[in-house]
Amino acid sequence: MKTYKCEEMMCEGCVNRIKKGLDGAGIKNTVDLSVKTVTIDGDKDCEAAAVEILDDLGFSAVEV
């Protein structure tokens, strides 16, 4: 499990876009707007795919 900081996350709309993108790819995730983090529950391939999806959605994913 890895957690990424996404500073661009500003509102519930952002949370919904992230969840929709990750859920659509079958990636288990937890999004926390209060601390602007996305936690990925999966292997390295899932983590890499999640970072790519976040980037495509316009969110930088910095590992914490």
N, CA, C and O atoms as a Maestro MAE file, in Angstrom:
{
 s_m_m2io_version
 :::
 2.0.0
}

f_m_ct {
 s_m_title
 :::
 protein
 m_atom[256] {
  # First column is atom index #
  i_m_mmod_type
  r_m_x_coord
  r_m_y_coord
  r_m_z_coord
  i_m_residue_number
  s_m_chain_name
  s_m_pdb_residue_name
  s_m_pdb_atom_name
  i_m_atomic_number
  :::
  1 25 0.849 -1.172 0.000 1 A "MET " " N  " 7
  2 3 0.000 0.000 0.000 1 A "MET " " CA " 6
  3 2 0.897 1.239 0.000 1 A "MET " " C  " 6
  4 15 1.850 1.338 0.774 1 A "MET " " O  " 8
  5 25 0.569 2.178 -0.886 2 A "LYS " " N  " 7
  6 3 1.326 3.427 -0.946 2 A "LYS " " CA " 6
  7 2 0.373 4.604 -0.920 2 A "LYS " " C  " 6
  8 15 -0.762 4.521 -1.389 2 A "LYS " " O  " 8
  9 25 0.861 5.710 -0.360 3 A "THR " " N  " 7
  10 3 0.076 6.933 -0.280 3 A "THR " " CA " 6
  11 2 0.774 8.017 -1.077 3 A "THR " " C  " 6
  12 15 1.993 8.177 -1.015 3 A "THR " " O  " 8
  13 25 -0.028 8.759 -1.827 4 A "TYR " " N  " 7
  14 3 0.478 9.843 -2.663 4 A "TYR " " CA " 6
  15 2 -0.223 11.142 -2.298 4 A "TYR " " C  " 6
  16 15 -1.428 11.168 -2.047 4 A "TYR " " O  " 8
  17 25 0.550 12.211 -2.273 5 A "LYS " " N  " 7
  18 3 0.014 13.555 -2.028 5 A "LYS " " CA " 6
  19 2 -0.376 14.149 -3.379 5 A "LYS " " C  " 6
  20 15 0.403 14.097 -4.332 5 A "LYS " " O  " 8
  21 25 -1.569 14.706 -3.461 6 A "CYS " " N  " 7
  22 3 -2.061 15.349 -4.684 6 A "CYS " " CA " 6
  23 2 -2.504 16.768 -4.321 6 A "CYS " " C  " 6
  24 15 -3.671 17.009 -4.013 6 A "CYS " " O  " 8
  25 25 -1.552 17.696 -4.365 7 A "GLU " " N  " 7
  26 3 -1.815 19.075 -3.944 7 A "GLU " " CA " 6
  27 2 -2.920 19.753 -4.746 7 A "GLU " " C  " 6
  28 15 -3.564 20.676 -4.247 7 A "GLU " " O  " 8
  29 25 -3.150 19.309 -5.985 8 A "GLU " " N  " 7
  30 3 -4.157 19.956 -6.838 8 A "GLU " " CA " 6
  31 2 -5.587 19.590 -6.437 8 A "GLU " " C  " 6
  32 15 -6.535 20.196 -6.936 8 A "GLU " " O  " 8
  33 25 -5.758 18.621 -5.556 9 A "MET " " N  " 7
  34 3 -7.088 18.207 -5.119 9 A "MET " " CA " 6
  35 2 -7.699 19.312 -4.252 9 A "MET " " C  " 6
  36 15 -7.179 19.628 -3.182 9 A "MET " " O  " 8
  37 25 -8.794 19.888 -4.716 10 A "MET " " N  " 7
  38 3 -9.368 21.042 -4.023 10 A "MET " " CA " 6
  39 2 -10.786 20.831 -3.494 10 A "MET " " C  " 6
  40 15 -11.201 21.526 -2.567 10 A "MET " " O  " 8
  41 25 -11.548 19.870 -4.074 11 A "CYS " " N  " 7
  42 3 -12.963 19.773 -3.715 11 A "CYS " " CA " 6
  43 2 -13.471 18.350 -3.915 11 A "CYS " " C  " 6
  44 15 -12.741 17.474 -4.381 11 A "CYS " " O  " 8
  45 25 -14.728 18.136 -3.557 12 A "GLU " " N  " 7
  46 3 -15.338 16.816 -3.733 12 A "GLU " " CA " 6
  47 2 -15.411 16.429 -5.209 12 A "GLU " " C  " 6
  48 15 -15.403 15.242 -5.534 12 A "GLU " " O  " 8
  49 25 -15.481 17.404 -6.097 13 A "GLY " " N  " 7
  50 3 -15.463 17.114 -7.524 13 A "GLY " " CA " 6
  51 2 -14.160 16.438 -7.914 13 A "GLY " " C  " 6
  52 15 -14.152 15.494 -8.705 13 A "GLY " " O  " 8
  53 25 -13.055 16.926 -7.355 14 A "CYS " " N  " 7
  54 3 -11.742 16.314 -7.600 14 A "CYS " " CA " 6
  55 2 -11.731 14.884 -7.068 14 A "CYS " " C  " 6
  56 15 -11.265 13.965 -7.742 14 A "CYS " " O  " 8
  57 25 -12.243 14.706 -5.865 15 A "VAL " " N  " 7
  58 3 -12.289 13.387 -5.247 15 A "VAL " " CA " 6
  59 2 -13.071 12.425 -6.139 15 A "VAL " " C  " 6
  60 15 -12.641 11.296 -6.374 15 A "VAL " " O  " 8
  61 25 -14.226 12.885 -6.636 16 A "ASN " " N  " 7
  62 3 -15.058 12.034 -7.481 16 A "ASN " " CA " 6
  63 2 -14.354 11.673 -8.784 16 A "ASN " " C  " 6
  64 15 -14.453 10.534 -9.240 16 A "ASN " " O  " 8
  65 25 -13.639 12.631 -9.395 17 A "ARG " " N  " 7
  66 3 -12.896 12.348 -10.637 17 A "ARG " " CA " 6
  67 2 -11.814 11.315 -10.390 17 A "ARG " " C  " 6
  68 15 -11.629 10.400 -11.193 17 A "ARG " " O  " 8
  69 25 -11.100 11.457 -9.284 18 A "ILE " " N  " 7
  70 3 -10.030 10.513 -8.947 18 A "ILE " " CA " 6
  71 2 -10.607 9.126 -8.702 18 A "ILE " " C  " 6
  72 15 -10.119 8.138 -9.252 18 A "ILE " " O  " 8
  73 25 -11.656 9.053 -7.867 19 A "LYS " " N  " 7
  74 3 -12.259 7.757 -7.561 19 A "LYS " " CA " 6
  75 2 -12.800 7.096 -8.817 19 A "LYS " " C  " 6
  76 15 -12.621 5.893 -9.005 19 A "LYS " " O  " 8
  77 25 -13.457 7.857 -9.675 20 A "LYS " " N  " 7
  78 3 -14.021 7.306 -10.912 20 A "LYS " " CA " 6
  79 2 -12.913 6.740 -11.794 20 A "LYS " " C  " 6
  80 15 -13.057 5.647 -12.342 20 A "LYS " " O  " 8
  81 25 -11.810 7.471 -11.935 21 A "GLY " " N  " 7
  82 3 -10.694 7.009 -12.757 21 A "GLY " " CA " 6
  83 2 -10.040 5.757 -12.217 21 A "GLY " " C  " 6
  84 15 -9.760 4.822 -12.967 21 A "GLY " " O  " 8
  85 25 -9.795 5.735 -10.909 22 A "LEU " " N  " 7
  86 3 -9.130 4.587 -10.299 22 A "LEU " " CA " 6
  87 2 -10.067 3.385 -10.193 22 A "LEU " " C  " 6
  88 15 -9.658 2.256 -10.464 22 A "LEU " " O  " 8
  89 25 -11.317 3.618 -9.803 23 A "ASP " " N  " 7
  90 3 -12.287 2.529 -9.709 23 A "ASP " " CA " 6
  91 2 -12.518 1.901 -11.087 23 A "ASP " " C  " 6
  92 15 -12.654 0.684 -11.213 23 A "ASP " " O  " 8
  93 25 -12.558 2.753 -12.114 24 A "GLY " " N  " 7
  94 3 -12.767 2.261 -13.471 24 A "GLY " " CA " 6
  95 2 -11.651 1.345 -13.942 24 A "GLY " " C  " 6
  96 15 -11.860 0.487 -14.800 24 A "GLY " " O  " 8
  97 25 -10.467 1.532 -13.378 25 A "ALA " " N  " 7
  98 3 -9.320 0.681 -13.720 25 A "ALA " " CA " 6
  99 2 -9.200 -0.511 -12.769 25 A "ALA " " C  " 6
  100 15 -8.271 -1.311 -12.882 25 A "ALA " " O  " 8
  101 25 -10.144 -0.624 -11.835 26 A "GLY " " N  " 7
  102 3 -10.118 -1.737 -10.891 26 A "GLY " " CA " 6
  103 2 -9.054 -1.616 -9.826 26 A "GLY " " C  " 6
  104 15 -8.594 -2.621 -9.284 26 A "GLY " " O  " 8
  105 25 -8.655 -0.383 -9.520 27 A "ILE " " N  " 7
  106 3 -7.596 -0.149 -8.525 27 A "ILE " " CA " 6
  107 2 -8.248 0.236 -7.195 27 A "ILE " " C  " 6
  108 15 -8.992 1.214 -7.120 27 A "ILE " " O  " 8
  109 25 -7.958 -0.546 -6.143 28 A "LYS " " N  " 7
  110 3 -8.479 -0.241 -4.808 28 A "LYS " " CA " 6
  111 2 -7.814 1.035 -4.310 28 A "LYS " " C  " 6
  112 15 -6.593 1.176 -4.374 28 A "LYS " " O  " 8
  113 25 -8.635 1.969 -3.811 29 A "ASN " " N  " 7
  114 3 -8.082 3.256 -3.396 29 A "ASN " " CA " 6
  115 2 -8.886 3.877 -2.281 29 A "ASN " " C  " 6
  116 15 -10.049 3.542 -2.058 29 A "ASN " " O  " 8
  117 25 -8.231 4.795 -1.582 30 A "THR " " N  " 7
  118 3 -8.876 5.632 -0.576 30 A "THR " " CA " 6
  119 2 -8.420 7.055 -0.846 30 A "THR " " C  " 6
  120 15 -7.222 7.331 -0.912 30 A "THR " " O  " 8
  121 25 -9.382 7.956 -1.003 31 A "VAL " " N  " 7
  122 3 -9.069 9.359 -1.289 31 A "VAL " " CA " 6
  123 2 -9.468 10.182 -0.074 31 A "VAL " " C  " 6
  124 15 -10.592 10.071 0.415 31 A "VAL " " O  " 8
  125 25 -8.550 11.008 0.414 32 A "ASP " " N  " 7
  126 3 -8.807 11.842 1.594 32 A "ASP " " CA " 6
  127 2 -8.562 13.304 1.233 32 A "ASP " " C  " 6
  128 15 -7.420 13.754 1.144 32 A "ASP " " O  " 8
  129 25 -9.645 14.029 1.028 33 A "LEU " " N  " 7
  130 3 -9.554 15.437 0.642 33 A "LEU " " CA " 6
  131 2 -8.924 16.286 1.749 33 A "LEU " " C  " 6
  132 15 -8.208 17.243 1.453 33 A "LEU " " O  " 8
  133 25 -9.179 15.952 3.022 34 A "SER " " N  " 7
  134 3 -8.691 16.786 4.130 34 A "SER " " CA " 6
  135 2 -7.173 16.896 4.165 34 A "SER " " C  " 6
  136 15 -6.632 17.916 4.591 34 A "SER " " O  " 8
  137 25 -6.483 15.841 3.714 35 A "VAL " " N  " 7
  138 3 -5.016 15.881 3.688 35 A "VAL " " CA " 6
  139 2 -4.469 15.751 2.260 35 A "VAL " " C  " 6
  140 15 -3.260 15.653 2.050 35 A "VAL " " O  " 8
  141 25 -5.387 15.753 1.286 36 A "LYS " " N  " 7
  142 3 -5.042 15.713 -0.147 36 A "LYS " " CA " 6
  143 2 -4.183 14.503 -0.494 36 A "LYS " " C  " 6
  144 15 -3.142 14.625 -1.140 36 A "LYS " " O  " 8
  145 25 -4.644 13.319 -0.046 37 A "THR " " N  " 7
  146 3 -3.894 12.104 -0.339 37 A "THR " " CA " 6
  147 2 -4.773 11.067 -1.038 37 A "THR " " C  " 6
  148 15 -5.998 11.055 -0.916 37 A "THR " " O  " 8
  149 25 -4.078 10.198 -1.778 38 A "VAL " " N  " 7
  150 3 -4.695 9.034 -2.403 38 A "VAL " " CA " 6
  151 2 -3.854 7.833 -1.973 38 A "VAL " " C  " 6
  152 15 -2.642 7.807 -2.190 38 A "VAL " " O  " 8
  153 25 -4.500 6.847 -1.366 39 A "THR " " N  " 7
  154 3 -3.811 5.636 -0.952 39 A "THR " " CA " 6
  155 2 -4.227 4.511 -1.888 39 A "THR " " C  " 6
  156 15 -5.414 4.277 -2.115 39 A "THR " " O  " 8
  157 25 -3.234 3.823 -2.424 40 A "ILE " " N  " 7
  158 3 -3.454 2.733 -3.366 40 A "ILE " " CA " 6
  159 2 -3.160 1.415 -2.667 40 A "ILE " " C  " 6
  160 15 -2.094 1.239 -2.076 40 A "ILE " " O  " 8
  161 25 -4.110 0.495 -2.738 41 A "ASP " " N  " 7
  162 3 -3.954 -0.827 -2.137 41 A "ASP " " CA " 6
  163 2 -3.781 -1.829 -3.274 41 A "ASP " " C  " 6
  164 15 -4.755 -2.334 -3.832 41 A "ASP " " O  " 8
  165 25 -2.508 -2.108 -3.608 42 A "GLY " " N  " 7
  166 3 -2.237 -3.028 -4.697 42 A "GLY " " CA " 6
  167 2 -0.749 -3.226 -4.874 42 A "GLY " " C  " 6
  168 15 0.061 -2.715 -4.101 42 A "GLY " " O  " 8
  169 25 -0.403 -3.980 -5.909 43 A "ASP " " N  " 7
  170 3 1.003 -4.248 -6.173 43 A "ASP " " CA " 6
  171 2 1.645 -3.080 -6.930 43 A "ASP " " C  " 6
  172 15 1.007 -2.056 -7.174 43 A "ASP " " O  " 8
  173 25 2.913 -3.256 -7.293 44 A "LYS " " N  " 7
  174 3 3.648 -2.179 -7.970 44 A "LYS " " CA " 6
  175 2 3.008 -1.795 -9.301 44 A "LYS " " C  " 6
  176 15 3.032 -0.624 -9.681 44 A "LYS " " O  " 8
  177 25 2.435 -2.768 -10.013 45 A "ASP " " N  " 7
  178 3 1.759 -2.467 -11.274 45 A "ASP " " CA " 6
  179 2 0.543 -1.581 -11.045 45 A "ASP " " C  " 6
  180 15 0.303 -0.641 -11.803 45 A "ASP " " O  " 8
  181 25 -0.228 -1.881 -9.994 46 A "CYS " " N  " 7
  182 3 -1.390 -1.054 -9.649 46 A "CYS " " CA " 6
  183 2 -0.954 0.356 -9.278 46 A "CYS " " C  " 6
  184 15 -1.580 1.336 -9.683 46 A "CYS " " O  " 8
  185 25 0.120 0.451 -8.508 47 A "GLU " " N  " 7
  186 3 0.624 1.758 -8.088 47 A "GLU " " CA " 6
  187 2 1.075 2.567 -9.295 47 A "GLU " " C  " 6
  188 15 0.773 3.756 -9.392 47 A "GLU " " O  " 8
  189 25 1.793 1.934 -10.215 48 A "ALA " " N  " 7
  190 3 2.261 2.638 -11.415 48 A "ALA " " CA " 6
  191 2 1.080 3.081 -12.275 48 A "ALA " " C  " 6
  192 15 1.074 4.192 -12.805 48 A "ALA " " O  " 8
  193 25 0.083 2.209 -12.413 49 A "ALA " " N  " 7
  194 3 -1.105 2.558 -13.199 49 A "ALA " " CA " 6
  195 2 -1.859 3.710 -12.545 49 A "ALA " " C  " 6
  196 15 -2.358 4.600 -13.234 49 A "ALA " " O  " 8
  197 25 -1.941 3.693 -11.220 50 A "ALA " " N  " 7
  198 3 -2.641 4.751 -10.497 50 A "ALA " " CA " 6
  199 2 -1.957 6.097 -10.703 50 A "ALA " " C  " 6
  200 15 -2.624 7.106 -10.931 50 A "ALA " " O  " 8
  201 25 -0.628 6.117 -10.623 51 A "VAL " " N  " 7
  202 3 0.120 7.365 -10.835 51 A "VAL " " CA " 6
  203 2 -0.143 7.899 -12.242 51 A "VAL " " C  " 6
  204 15 -0.321 9.102 -12.434 51 A "VAL " " O  " 8
  205 25 -0.166 7.001 -13.218 52 A "GLU " " N  " 7
  206 3 -0.426 7.409 -14.597 52 A "GLU " " CA " 6
  207 2 -1.845 7.960 -14.752 52 A "GLU " " C  " 6
  208 15 -2.050 8.969 -15.428 52 A "GLU " " O  " 8
  209 25 -2.812 7.306 -14.133 53 A "ILE " " N  " 7
  210 3 -4.202 7.781 -14.189 53 A "ILE " " CA " 6
  211 2 -4.309 9.147 -13.530 53 A "ILE " " C  " 6
  212 15 -4.941 10.050 -14.078 53 A "ILE " " O  " 8
  213 25 -3.702 9.311 -12.365 54 A "LEU " " N  " 7
  214 3 -3.742 10.607 -11.681 54 A "LEU " " CA " 6
  215 2 -3.133 11.695 -12.556 54 A "LEU " " C  " 6
  216 15 -3.670 12.799 -12.643 54 A "LEU " " O  " 8
  217 25 -2.015 11.386 -13.202 55 A "ASP " " N  " 7
  218 3 -1.361 12.346 -14.090 55 A "ASP " " CA " 6
  219 2 -2.290 12.712 -15.247 55 A "ASP " " C  " 6
  220 15 -2.417 13.885 -15.597 55 A "ASP " " O  " 8
  221 25 -2.939 11.708 -15.839 56 A "ASP " " N  " 7
  222 3 -3.870 11.958 -16.943 56 A "ASP " " CA " 6
  223 2 -5.034 12.839 -16.502 56 A "ASP " " C  " 6
  224 15 -5.578 13.605 -17.296 56 A "ASP " " O  " 8
  225 25 -5.412 12.724 -15.226 57 A "LEU " " N  " 7
  226 3 -6.508 13.529 -14.691 57 A "LEU " " CA " 6
  227 2 -6.063 14.933 -14.259 57 A "LEU " " C  " 6
  228 15 -6.892 15.771 -13.901 57 A "LEU " " O  " 8
  229 25 -4.749 15.181 -14.298 58 A "GLY " " N  " 7
  230 3 -4.232 16.494 -13.953 58 A "GLY " " CA " 6
  231 2 -3.769 16.641 -12.519 58 A "GLY " " C  " 6
  232 15 -3.633 17.758 -12.018 58 A "GLY " " O  " 8
  233 25 -3.525 15.521 -11.856 59 A "PHE " " N  " 7
  234 3 -3.059 15.554 -10.473 59 A "PHE " " CA " 6
  235 2 -1.655 14.976 -10.396 59 A "PHE " " C  " 6
  236 15 -1.396 13.878 -10.889 59 A "PHE " " O  " 8
  237 25 -0.748 15.728 -9.771 60 A "SER " " N  " 7
  238 3 0.595 15.197 -9.552 60 A "SER " " CA " 6
  239 2 0.520 14.271 -8.346 60 A "SER " " C  " 6
  240 15 -0.146 14.588 -7.361 60 A "SER " " O  " 8
  241 25 1.192 13.137 -8.417 61 A "ALA " " N  " 7
  242 3 1.180 12.155 -7.326 61 A "ALA " " CA " 6
  243 2 2.580 12.055 -6.760 61 A "ALA " " C  " 6
  244 15 3.478 11.491 -7.386 61 A "ALA " " O  " 8
  245 25 2.760 12.611 -5.561 62 A "VAL " " N  " 7
  246 3 4.058 12.601 -4.895 62 A "VAL " " CA " 6
  247 2 3.977 11.602 -3.748 62 A "VAL " " C  " 6
  248 15 3.164 11.752 -2.836 62 A "VAL " " O  " 8
  249 25 4.826 10.585 -3.804 63 A "GLU " " N  " 7
  250 3 4.811 9.560 -2.768 63 A "GLU " " CA " 6
  251 2 5.162 10.151 -1.406 63 A "GLU " " C  " 6
  252 15 6.107 10.930 -1.285 63 A "GLU " " O  " 8
  253 25 4.393 9.775 -0.381 64 A "VAL " " N  " 7
  254 3 4.656 10.238 0.990 64 A "VAL " " CA " 6
  255 2 5.008 9.079 1.883 64 A "VAL " " C  " 6
  256 15 5.262 9.270 3.072 64 A "VAL " " O  " 8
  :::
 }
 m_bond[255] {
  # First column is bond index #
  i_m_from
  i_m_to
  i_m_order
  :::
  1 1 2 1
  2 2 3 1
  3 3 4 2
  4 3 5 1
  5 5 6 1
  6 6 7 1
  7 7 8 2
  8 7 9 1
  9 9 10 1
  10 10 11 1
  11 11 12 2
  12 11 13 1
  13 13 14 1
  14 14 15 1
  15 15 16 2
  16 15 17 1
  17 17 18 1
  18 18 19 1
  19 19 20 2
  20 19 21 1
  21 21 22 1
  22 22 23 1
  23 23 24 2
  24 23 25 1
  25 25 26 1
  26 26 27 1
  27 27 28 2
  28 27 29 1
  29 29 30 1
  30 30 31 1
  31 31 32 2
  32 31 33 1
  33 33 34 1
  34 34 35 1
  35 35 36 2
  36 35 37 1
  37 37 38 1
  38 38 39 1
  39 39 40 2
  40 39 41 1
  41 41 42 1
  42 42 43 1
  43 43 44 2
  44 43 45 1
  45 45 46 1
  46 46 47 1
  47 47 48 2
  48 47 49 1
  49 49 50 1
  50 50 51 1
  51 51 52 2
  52 51 53 1
  53 53 54 1
  54 54 55 1
  55 55 56 2
  56 55 57 1
  57 57 58 1
  58 58 59 1
  59 59 60 2
  60 59 61 1
  61 61 62 1
  62 62 63 1
  63 63 64 2
  64 63 65 1
  65 65 66 1
  66 66 67 1
  67 67 68 2
  68 67 69 1
  69 69 70 1
  70 70 71 1
  71 71 72 2
  72 71 73 1
  73 73 74 1
  74 74 75 1
  75 75 76 2
  76 75 77 1
  77 77 78 1
  78 78 79 1
  79 79 80 2
  80 79 81 1
  81 81 82 1
  82 82 83 1
  83 83 84 2
  84 83 85 1
  85 85 86 1
  86 86 87 1
  87 87 88 2
  88 87 89 1
  89 89 90 1
  90 90 91 1
  91 91 92 2
  92 91 93 1
  93 93 94 1
  94 94 95 1
  95 95 96 2
  96 95 97 1
  97 97 98 1
  98 98 99 1
  99 99 100 2
  100 99 101 1
  101 101 102 1
  102 102 103 1
  103 103 104 2
  104 103 105 1
  105 105 106 1
  106 106 107 1
  107 107 108 2
  108 107 109 1
  109 109 110 1
  110 110 111 1
  111 111 112 2
  112 111 113 1
  113 113 114 1
  114 114 115 1
  115 115 116 2
  116 115 117 1
  117 117 118 1
  118 118 119 1
  119 119 120 2
  120 119 121 1
  121 121 122 1
  122 122 123 1
  123 123 124 2
  124 123 125 1
  125 125 126 1
  126 126 127 1
  127 127 128 2
  128 127 129 1
  129 129 130 1
  130 130 131 1
  131 131 132 2
  132 131 133 1
  133 133 134 1
  134 134 135 1
  135 135 136 2
  136 135 137 1
  137 137 138 1
  138 138 139 1
  139 139 140 2
  140 139 141 1
  141 141 142 1
  142 142 143 1
  143 143 144 2
  144 143 145 1
  145 145 146 1
  146 146 147 1
  147 147 148 2
  148 147 149 1
  149 149 150 1
  150 150 151 1
  151 151 152 2
  152 151 153 1
  153 153 154 1
  154 154 155 1
  155 155 156 2
  156 155 157 1
  157 157 158 1
  158 158 159 1
  159 159 160 2
  160 159 161 1
  161 161 162 1
  162 162 163 1
  163 163 164 2
  164 163 165 1
  165 165 166 1
  166 166 167 1
  167 167 168 2
  168 167 169 1
  169 169 170 1
  170 170 171 1
  171 171 172 2
  172 171 173 1
  173 173 174 1
  174 174 175 1
  175 175 176 2
  176 175 177 1
  177 177 178 1
  178 178 179 1
  179 179 180 2
  180 179 181 1
  181 181 182 1
  182 182 183 1
  183 183 184 2
  184 183 185 1
  185 185 186 1
  186 186 187 1
  187 187 188 2
  188 187 189 1
  189 189 190 1
  190 190 191 1
  191 191 192 2
  192 191 193 1
  193 193 194 1
  194 194 195 1
  195 195 196 2
  196 195 197 1
  197 197 198 1
  198 198 199 1
  199 199 200 2
  200 199 201 1
  201 201 202 1
  202 202 203 1
  203 203 204 2
  204 203 205 1
  205 205 206 1
  206 206 207 1
  207 207 208 2
  208 207 209 1
  209 209 210 1
  210 210 211 1
  211 211 212 2
  212 211 213 1
  213 213 214 1
  214 214 215 1
  215 215 216 2
  216 215 217 1
  217 217 218 1
  218 218 219 1
  219 219 220 2
  220 219 221 1
  221 221 222 1
  222 222 223 1
  223 223 224 2
  224 223 225 1
  225 225 226 1
  226 226 227 1
  227 227 228 2
  228 227 229 1
  229 229 230 1
  230 230 231 1
  231 231 232 2
  232 231 233 1
  233 233 234 1
  234 234 235 1
  235 235 236 2
  236 235 237 1
  237 237 238 1
  238 238 239 1
  239 239 240 2
  240 239 241 1
  241 241 242 1
  242 242 243 1
  243 243 244 2
  244 243 245 1
  245 245 246 1
  246 246 247 1
  247 247 248 2
  248 247 249 1
  249 249 250 1
  250 250 251 1
  251 251 252 2
  252 251 253 1
  253 253 254 1
  254 254 255 1
  255 255 256 2
  :::
 }
}
